[in-house]
Amino acid sequence: MPVLGALLLGTTLTAVAMLVALTAVGGRRRGHRYPVALVEGVLFPVAWAVWYARDRRD
């Protein structure tokens, strides 16, 4: 059972890390500087909501 828990935790952390990385890349492509893009990556649910609101407004 501990192996299954470790596998589940590793898979979850990998998925979150991928979302952080992809969001940071997206922030950089939107013209933000590297520190801002990194913060957006860490706070990816908030960044996605802000991007959605801005895109809908334009």
C-alpha positions as CSV (number, residue, x, y, z in Angstrom):
1,M,0.0,0.0,0.0
2,P,2.8,2.6,0.7
3,V,4.0,2.1,-2.9
4,L,0.6,2.9,-4.3
5,G,0.4,6.1,-2.1
6,A,3.9,7.2,-3.3
7,L,2.9,6.5,-6.9
8,L,-0.3,8.6,-6.5
9,L,1.6,11.4,-4.8
10,G,4.3,11.4,-7.5
11,T,1.7,11.5,-10.3
12,T,-0.2,14.3,-8.7
13,L,2.9,16.4,-8.1
14,T,4.0,15.8,-11.7
15,A,0.7,16.9,-13.0
16,V,0.8,20.1,-10.9
17,A,4.3,20.8,-12.0
18,M,3.3,20.5,-15.6
19,L,0.4,22.9,-15.1
20,V,2.8,25.4,-13.4
21,A,5.3,25.1,-16.2
22,L,2.7,25.5,-19.0
23,T,1.1,28.5,-17.3
24,A,4.5,30.2,-16.8
25,V,5.3,29.6,-20.5
26,G,1.8,31.0,-21.4
27,G,2.5,34.1,-19.3
28,R,5.8,34.6,-21.0
29,R,4.2,34.3,-24.4
30,R,1.6,37.0,-23.3
31,G,4.5,39.4,-22.9
32,H,5.1,39.2,-19.2
33,R,8.6,39.3,-17.7
34,Y,10.1,36.1,-16.3
35,P,9.4,36.8,-12.6
36,V,5.8,37.7,-13.3
37,A,5.4,34.6,-15.5
38,L,6.8,32.4,-12.7
39,V,4.3,33.9,-10.2
40,E,1.5,33.3,-12.7
41,G,2.7,29.7,-13.0
42,V,2.6,29.1,-9.2
43,L,-0.8,30.8,-9.0
44,F,-2.1,29.1,-12.2
45,P,-5.9,29.0,-11.2
46,V,-5.9,32.7,-10.6
47,A,-3.9,33.4,-13.8
48,W,-6.3,31.4,-15.9
49,A,-9.3,33.3,-14.4
50,V,-7.7,36.6,-15.1
51,W,-6.7,35.6,-18.7
52,Y,-10.2,34.4,-19.3
53,A,-11.7,37.6,-18.1
54,R,-9.3,39.7,-20.2
55,D,-9.9,37.7,-23.3
56,R,-13.7,37.9,-22.9
57,R,-13.5,41.7,-22.5
58,D,-11.4,42.2,-25.6
